[in-house]
Each structure stands twice: as structure tokens, then as C-alpha cells.
Amino acid sequence: MGKYEKLLQKIVQGTADANIPFEELCQLLKRLGFEERVRGGHHIFRREGIKEKPNLQKDGNKAKAYQVRQIRDIIIEYNLGDKM
């Protein structure tokens, strides 16, 4: 199992929301087909067919826990875990 598959599994399980590296989360979203746009400290992701547009900000070098939960909800709702 590769690095991003492990990260995806960690996010879906929901056991470490406050301990997800920000840059790795951004790379995971790109691998899932999202396009990234950066405005200041905001990293905005969008993908065709998905109405939500996750907006991520750093918390040190980690992603904010509530934003990781939002990403988990999107992954589960749109069944994106199978796209890896």
C-alpha cells in the first residue's frame, strides 16, 4: 500500500483528524482529480461533478481537523476512495 492509500485510509477511518500533514492532504486531493487554486493562505479545490469546494488552510504544518472531516465527508459521499 502506497503513501497516499495509507493517508486515504487514515482519513476515512477518522482516527487522526488533527494529525494529517497539510501538503500530503493537498496532494491526495490532486490525485483524486481536484484542481487547486491558491488565494493567500487559502487552498481551494474543485472537481467537476462535485458541488462542494473544499477550502483548506494550514495549522502549522498540519491540516485543520474540521477541514479533514469535511474532506472525509466528500470522499465518502462521492465514493472517491475507489478512484486511487
Secondary structure as the mmCIF struct_conf table of DSSP 4:
data_model
#
loop_
_struct_conf.conf_type_id
_struct_conf.id
_struct_conf.beg_label_comp_id
_struct_conf.beg_label_asym_id
_struct_conf.beg_label_seq_id
_struct_conf.end_label_comp_id
_struct_conf.end_label_asym_id
_struct_conf.end_label_seq_id
HELX_RH_AL_P HELX_RH_AL_P1 LYS A 3 GLN A 13
TURN_TY1_P TURN_TY1_P1 GLY A 14 GLY A 14
BEND BEND1 THR A 15 THR A 15
HELX_RH_3T_P HELX_RH_3T_P1 ASP A 17 ASN A 19
STRN STRN1 PRO A 21 PRO A 21
HELX_RH_AL_P HELX_RH_AL_P2 PHE A 22 ARG A 31
TURN_TY1_P TURN_TY1_P2 LEU A 32 GLY A 33
STRN STRN2 GLU A 35 ARG A 39
TURN_TY1_P TURN_TY1_P3 GLY A 40 GLY A 41
STRN STRN3 HIS A 42 ARG A 46
STRN STRN4 ARG A 47 ARG A 47
TURN_TY1_P TURN_TY1_P4 GLU A 48 GLY A 49
STRN STRN5 ILE A 50 ILE A 50
STRN STRN6 ASN A 55 LEU A 56
STRN STRN7 LYS A 58 ASP A 59
TURN_TY1_P TURN_TY1_P5 GLY A 60 ASN A 61
STRN STRN8 LYS A 62 ALA A 63
HELX_RH_AL_P HELX_RH_AL_P3 ALA A 65 GLU A 77
TURN_TY1_P TURN_TY1_P6 TYR A 78 ASN A 79
HELX_RH_3T_P HELX_RH_3T_P2 LEU A 80 LYS A 83
#
